[in-house]
């Protein structure tokens, strides 16, 4: 699990409430997304411009291991997470719920697994480059804009009742707020 914290948070009515939930530091998550984005962009550049797919094969395999560690043990134990935490250490932590992030990392794990299989099977051309561009776009959105599409998808799944809500959810961009338009 991630870090289990008891924090004081402001509820929608403006009052302070204590909550206990698995949480991760949003700054560390965004730094990790930026680092993986740079690694992926370098690998993509070799594949696109030089038609050399070995960097993409290696990067996809590393990302598979990275996301596997994030999903199972948490970002604080993943190699990129350790570096990201060091980079973000000068900023005060912005705690967000781990559950939506873990869901997003599971999607990243699935894409990294697909890329590992595709690139190591010798498939070249538009398929691996397109998947890589999609991953780069998602990492850019997380690191630069602070927009986690996997977290938003997780929120929709919870709203639709396809999975149950586990504990308190606190998201950096407010995407975990309850839908006030639904009855």
N, C-alpha and C positions, 0 to 999 in steps of 0.2 A: 504494500500500500504506500501511498505518498505520506506526507506529513499530516498527522492528525492534530488539529489545532482547536483551541478554544479562543475565539476572537470576539471582540465587540464590533458589531456592524450596525449600520444605520438601516432600519427597516423603512418601507415606503412611507409610513406615517411620520417619519422624522425622528422616532425614538431609537434609543440604542438597545440592542439585544445581543445576548451572548449566543454563540452557536458553536457546535462541535462538528467538524466535518473533515474529510480528507481534502487537503488543499495543496496547491502548487503555486510557486511564485510566477506570476505572469511575465515578469521581466526576464526570468530565466528561460521560460518557454519561448518567448519572442526572440531572445538571443540565439537559442538553439535552432529555431526556424531559420534565422538569418545565416547561421553557420552552415546548415545543411543546404540552404539555397545556393550559397557560394560554391560548395563542393559539387552540387548537382549541375550548376551552370558551367563549371569548368569541364565536367565530364560530357555534358551536352555539346559544348563547343567543339571538343575533339571529335565527337561522333558526327556532328553536322558539317563542320568545315573541313576536317582532315580525313573523314570517313574512318577514323580509328575508334573502335568500339571497346577496346580493352579498358580504358578509364571508366566507361559507362558500366561495364560488367563489374568492375571492382567496386565502384560507388554504389551500385544497386545492391550488391552483396553486403557492403558495409551498412547501408541503410536498413537492410533487412535485420541485421544483428542489432543495430541501434534501436529500431522501433520494437523489436522483440524484448529488449531489456527495458525500454520505457513502459511497455504494456505490463510486463510481469513484475518488475522490481521497482520501477519508478524512474523519473528523469534524473534524479540525483545520483543514480548509479550508472547511467549510460555514459559512454565516453564523451559524446558531444555535450551532454548535460553537465558534466563536470566542468568542461571548458566554459560553457555558457554561464554557469553559476559564478565562476571566477570573473567573467566579464561583467556580469550584472551585480556583483557584490557591493559596488559603491552606491547603488540605488536602494532605497527602502523597499522591502518586499510588498508586492500587491497580490494578496492571496486570492485565488480563485478556486472554484471546485475542481477536484481532480477527475470526477466522473466524466464530464464532457470532453476533457482533454484526453483521457484514456480512450474514449470512443474514437476521437479524431486520430490518435496514434494507432489504433487498431486498423483504421482505414489506410493510414500510411504504411502499416505493416503489410496489408494485403497488396497495395500497389508496389511496394518494394519487392515482395515475393514474386509478383507477376513479372516485374522488370528483371529480377534475377533469373527466373526461368527463361524468359524470352531472350535476353542477351546471351546467356550461357548456352542456349540451344542453337545459337548461331543465326538467329533472326535479326536481320538488319533492315535499314530503311525507315519508312514513315511510321511504322507501328511503335518501335521503341522510342523514337524521337517525339512522337505525339504524346505518349504516356509521360515521358520526361518533361515535356512542356507543361502538361497539366499539373504535374507535381511541383514544378518550379513556380507556377502561378499561385498554387495553394500556399506554398511556403512564403512567397512574396507577400501575399495578402495577410498572413499571420504575422510575419516579422515587421513589415512596414506599416500596415494599416491596423494591425491588432484585430483583424477579422478572421475568426476561425470558422470556416464553413462546416467542418466536421462537428464542431460544438453546436452550431445552429441546427444541423441535421439531427443531432442527438436531442436537442430541445423539442424539435417537431415530433420525434418518435415518442418522447415522454408525453407531450400534449395529446397525441393521438391515442395514448393508452397502450401502445405496443410494448412498452416496458414500464416498470414502476419507478417512481422517483425514489432515490436512495438518499435520505438525509437532506441537509441544507444544500442548496445550490446557489453559488454566488459567481456570476460571470462578469468579466471585466467590462464588456460592452453592453450589459443589461439584457443579453439574449435569454437569460434564465428567468426573467420576470414573467409572472403568470399572464396569460392572455386575457385581458379584461373584456374583450369583445365576445368571448364565448361564455355560454351559460353555465 
